């Protein structure tokens, strides 16, 4: 009886102390429940209002419905532009040229190679991502004929347009590294930019028992420029957890002068962390060849004086990176220009082609100087759509791309740095992202949140200037 009385008294004292310190747990749960209800109700009303705000007035929409929009490329850039156009003008004439029936969530490739995602988690059915109003030409672009306002597909189909959006992306150029393809056929090499080779890399990483690991970063423009670093750092962390780190030499060779030159403040924050982990960084070195018979990576190193020399590095496991290139149809067309590596020649701010006013670019294949990531699409797509509609209506352009992109930089399992930056490498939205710190929060956001935003926000056209 006394024990029960003491327990009751203790509980009352505890509740009194909580009231003194603030609200009780029961009150907190009550307020959270009420707050959630308010947020959901407000979100529903706000969502309806936002959805309506994306639409053009009916008079302008009627004019736009007479315009033929063609999108070359059905990856994230092309689909986001197409969806946003149809949000603005339901029933607009939108055609997408895309040969693949499977859509790959490429930002997830690194997580497949790291063993966090299964391969099935990065594959969508292409049809399921396309609005019913979209006309789908299931073919690849063979030739652009901008003077005739038309595109020719591999099968010979002629697709005419009033306005064209080019979003063909970029792809690895295996010929830029001698024996690159041959090396990937051996049991000592994998690559995260190809899904099958990324699956292979995970097995190699998991079964690695020690020796020298070599990872490389190429010259020129790079799709997802943080990915080669991410897989290097995740691999090192995996071997540390496995208990074999002392028996592994980790070497990262980059053609750049430091780890993350596009954003100096991030580079200053991350470089000491990586060096403290005993990773050997080699700068100003570009992979030129792989001697498969002796398992040797051959680099060209640029010296401060401007000369070059050959550097050889033995390996027991390698993650080699060749250069990148745009698809042949674009790099051999009149839509590119000398000195931009076969990319689409666009104004970096309006994303309009510099010579053909009814052509716009989106994503990796456009020569904007911005990073080639899905985060870039989030900022570029609403600019492309706004300026497309302005052009079709005869208005002055109303939107401008400021170069903003972002990167979830995976530094180890369970830790990630998240940041956005502009053309000049300045951090933006820094208060939101806590940009230069590794946190578990951003790891979970990268693993669990970004794919949902990709699928349900970007590809549904819920982007605005």
N, C-alpha and C positions, 0 to 999 in steps of 0.2 A: 504494500500500500504506500509505504514511504517512497519506494523506488518510483512508482507511478507519479506521485506528487512531485518528486524531484525532476522527473522527465518533463512533466507539464510546465513546471517552473522554468526549466532550462529553455524549452521551446519558446515560451513567452518572452524570456530575456533575449533570446536570439532574434526574434521578430522585432522586438523593441529596438535592438541595436541596428537592424537593417533599416528600420524606419528612420532612425537617427542619421544613418549614413546615406539614405535615399529611399527609393521605392523597394518594396519586397519583391521576391521572385515571382509570387503569384500575380502581383500587380504588373510586373514586367511582361509576363506571358500574356496577360490580358491586353496590355497596350500594344504588344507586338502583333497580336491577332487582329486588333482593331486597325492598327496601322497597315497591316498587309491587306486587309479588306479595302481600306481607302486607296492604297496604291493600285490594287487591281481594278477597282472601279474607275479611278482616275485614269489609269492606263488604257482602259477600254475606250473611255470618252476621248482621251488624248490621241489614241491610236486612230480612231475614226477621223478625228480632225486632221491628223497628219496625212492619212491616206488621201483625204479630199484635197489637201493642200498641194499634193504632187500633180494634180490635174490642171491642164490648160483650160481657160474659158472655152465655152462651147463654140463660139465663132472661130477662134483660132484652131481649135481641135478639128473642125470641119475642113479647114484648109490643109492641115497636116495629114489628114486621112487620104489626100490625093497624092501624097509624096511616097515614093518607093525608097525605103531604107534597106540597105543590104549590109550585113555584118560578116566579114571574112574572119572566121574563127569562133568556135563555140566553147572556149574555155571561160575562165572566170571573168575576164575583161569583156568579151563579146556578149556573154549572157547577161551580165550586169547592165550593160548599156541597153540591150534589147528589152530587158524587163523594165528598166526605168523609163524607156520610151513608151511602153505600153501602160505604165502607171500614169504617165502624163496624158496619153491619148489612147484609151481603150479602143481597139479596133484598128490601130495604125497598121500600115503595110510594112511588116518587118520580116525579112528573110535572113536566115542564118546558114552559112556554108560551113559545115563541119563533118568530117568523114567518120569520126569515132562514135561508136554507140555506148562506150563507157567513158564516163567523166572522172578524171582522177583528181582527188584533193591533194595536190602536190605539196602544200605546206606540211602534210602529215608524213611525207616520205622519211624524214629524219627520225620520227618517232617509231616508224616501222623498223628501221635499221637498228634503233636502240632497244627494240623489244617492248615498247610501251603500247603501240597499236598493233593490231593484226592487219594483214594486207587487206582484208575485206572492209576494214573501217575507212579506207581511203578511196573506195570505188563507189561511184553513184551511177545509176542508169541515166544516160544522157536525156532520154525522152522525159523522164520524171522531173528534170530541172527546167524544161522549156515550157513557156506559156502556150496554151492551146492555140492562141492566135498566131504564133510564130510559124512561118513556113520554113521547113527544114530541108535543105539540099544536102543529102548525105554523100558528100564528095569532097575532095581536096581542091584547093585553088591551084590551077596550073599556070595561069597567066592573068596579069592585070592589063587592061586596055583603058587607061584613064581618059584618053582623047575621045573614046567612043562611049564612055560611061558604062563600061561593062566588065564583067569578070568571066573568064573561061575556066571551067573545071577540068579535072583529069579525064573525065569521060567525054568531054567535048561540049557539055551543056553551056549555053550562054545565059548569064544572069545579068540583066540590065538594072541600072539603079539611077536614082536622082541624087542620092547621098550614100556614100560608102564609109564604113568604119572598119579599119584594119586592126585586128587583134590576134595575129597569128602566133605570138609568143616567140621564144627562142629555144634552141635545142643544142645539146652538146655537139661539138665538132671533133669526132674521134681522130680525124686526120691531122689535127694540130699537135698531137703527141705520137711520135713513132712507137708502134707496137702497143698502143693503148688497148685496142680491142683484143689483141692477143693476150695481153696481161690479164684482162678480166676473165679470160677462159681458164686461167690457172687457179689452183686452190689457195692463192696467196693475195687475192685482190678482190675488192668489191667497190660499189659506188652507189651512193644514196640518191643520185639524180635519175636512176632507173629503178622501177619498183622491183623487178626480179633481182637485179644486182644488189638492191638494198636488202632484200630478204636474205640473199646470200651473205652479205656483209654481216648481218646480225649473227648468223651461225659461225662465221669466222671469228668475230669478236668474242662470242660466248665461249668458243672452244680454244681460244688462244691461250697458250701456256707460258708465254714469255719470249723475249727476243726484242727485235727492233721494229717499231711501228712507224711508218712514214705516211703523213697526210699532206696534201698539197693544195694550193690556191692558184688559179690561173691568171693569165694576163687578160686585159680587155674587159668587156661587160660580162657580168655574171648573174645568172638567175639565183635569187635568194643569196646574196653575198655573205650572209652569216652562216649558211649551212655547213661549209667545210670546217669552220671553227667549232660549230656545235657538235658535230659527230666526233671530232678530235677530243674535245673536252669530256663528252659523255663516255667515250671509250676509256679514257684515262680514269674516270671516276668508277666505271664498271670494274676495271681491273684492280683498282684500289679496294673496292668492296669485296671482290673475290679473294683478296689476300695475296695477289701475285705482283703487285705494283713494283716492288723492289727488283723484280726480274724483267721489267719492261722498260725500254727506252722509248719515249714518245717524242717524235720529231715533227714539227709543223713548218713546212716550207711555203712561203708566200712571195709573190712577185712585188708586193707592196712594201713600203718602208716601215710599217708598224702593223699591229693586229687589226685595228678598226679605224682607219684614217678618215672615213666619211664623217665621223662624229668625234672630234677630239676629246670632249669631256668623258665620253663613254670609254674611249681608248685609254685615257689616263686612269680610269677606275678599274678597268678589267685587266689591263696588262700586268700590274703587280700581282694580282690574284693568280693569274695563270703561271707566271714565273715562279711564284712561291710553291706551286704544285710540282715543280721540277720538269716542266715541259720545255723542250728545247725549241725555241723559235728561230727560224732562219729567214732573213729578209732579203728582198730584191732578187729572189731566185724564181725562175720560171721553169716548170717541167717541160723538157723537150723530147725525151725518149725514155723508154724502159727496156733494159736488157733483161729479157725474161729468163734466159739460160743461167745467168748469174744472180738474178734477183737484185738488180741495181737500177735505181732511179737516177737519171742524168739531167742535171739542171744547168741553165745558163744564168750566171750571176752577174748583175750589173754593179760595177764598182762606182764609188763616189766620183771618180775622175771621168766616168763616161765609157770606159772600156768594159769588156766582158770576159768571163773565164768560165770554164766548165767545172762543175762540182758533181761528184758522184756520191751517192748514198745507198748503202746496202739496206735491204729490208727483209723482214720475215713476214710482215703483213703490210699491205699498202692500200691507201684510199687515194687513188690518183684522180686529178681533175684536169681535163682538157679545156680548151677554150670553148666559147659558145658562138653560135651563128643564127641568123634568122633563116626561115625556110627559103628554099631555092626560088620559089615564085616571087618572093619579095626582094631578095638580095640581087636578083638579076633583072629587076623591073625598072621602069622609069620613076618609081616612087621613092627610090633611095637616092643618095648623092655621095660623091667622093668624100672619104674621110670619116664616115659614120658607121662603118662596118656592116653595111647592108641593111641598116635599120630604116624605118619609115621616117622621111624628112618632115618634121612637124615643127611648128612654133611651140616652144616648151611651155608657154603660158596658156594659149588658147587651145592647143592640141589639134589645130587645123593644119593641113598640109601646106607647105610654103609655096607650092606652085599650082596645086589643084584645089581650088576653094571648096569643092563639094566632097572632099575626103578628109577624114579625121582619124587620129590614131589613139589606141588605148593599150596600156600595159607594156609588156616586155619588149615588143617589137618596135616601139616608138622611141625615137632618139631624143629623149627629154633630158637625159643625164640623171634622172631620178633612179633610185634602186628598183630592181626588177622583182617586186614582191606583190603578194595579194593585198597587202596593206596599202600599196600605192593605188590600186584599183579603187579602193574606197573613196579616195580623194579625186581621182581622175574622172571616174565615170559620171558623176553629176555635172562636171564641167563640160565633158563631151556632149552630153545630152542637152544641157542648157544652150550651148553654142550651136549644136545641130538645129535645134528648134528655132533659135534666133535666125540662123542662116536661111532656113526654109521659109520663115515668115518675113524675111527682108529687114530684120532688126539688127541693131548694133549688138555685138557680143556682150552678154551680161555676166559671164563667169570667167574666172582666171584661176589656173592651177598654180599653187605657190611652192610646189616641190615636196610637200609633206608626204612622208612615208613613215613606216614603223618597223620595228624588229623585236620579236620575242627571242632574246639571246639566251639559249639554254646553256648554262655554265656547268651544271652537274645534275644528276638525278634529284628531282625535288627542288631545284633552284633555278630561277630565271630572272634576267634583267629585261624590263619592258620599257621601250622609249619610242618617241616619235621625233622626227627631225626634218628640217627643210632643205632647200637647195644649198644653203651655205653651211650646213652641218650644225645649225643651232638647234638645241633641244626645244621642243614645244610641248605644251601641256605637262610640264615637268611636275607640277604639284599633284597631278592625278597619278602619274606613273612612278614617282619616286625613282627617277630614271637610272641612277647610277648604283642602285643597290640590288643584290640578289635576294629574292624573296620566294617563299613557298606559294604565296598567293598567286603570283604571276605564272608559276609553273602550272598550277591547277587551271588557271585561265587559258594558258596555251593548250594544255592537254584536253580540257573539258569544255571550254567556252568558245574558242575561236572557230572551231569547225561548225558549231551551231550558228554563229554569226555569219559565217561564210554561206552556209546553206539557206538559212531562213531570213537573213537580212540582205546581204549583197545580191545573191542570185534571185531574190524576190523583188529587187529594184527599190528597196527602201533606203535610198541614199539621196541626199539633197545637198545643194551648195551651201 
